């Protein structure tokens, strides 16, 4: 999926919400910014491996935030299965 498609996709933004989505088994793919702090993204990478969720690295937090249509950068974003975005809170 191209980054531009993230604006319309069912997704969650931010480390805390991404962790919840992975743990609940509703994340289909996780995007991680290459310039994100290791202490933020390493636990997410480990969760992805444990739950067999695909990871795609993105050039920067700014690029990931822009792809999601937000004005700030984002370290990580998860695509959700079957429009389940309302379940992650």
Secondary structure, 3 states (H helix, E strand, C coil): CCHHHHHCCCEEECHHHHHHHHHCCCEEEEEEECCCCHHHHHHHHHHHHHHCCEEEEECCHHHHHHHCCCCCCCCEEEEEHHHCHHHCC
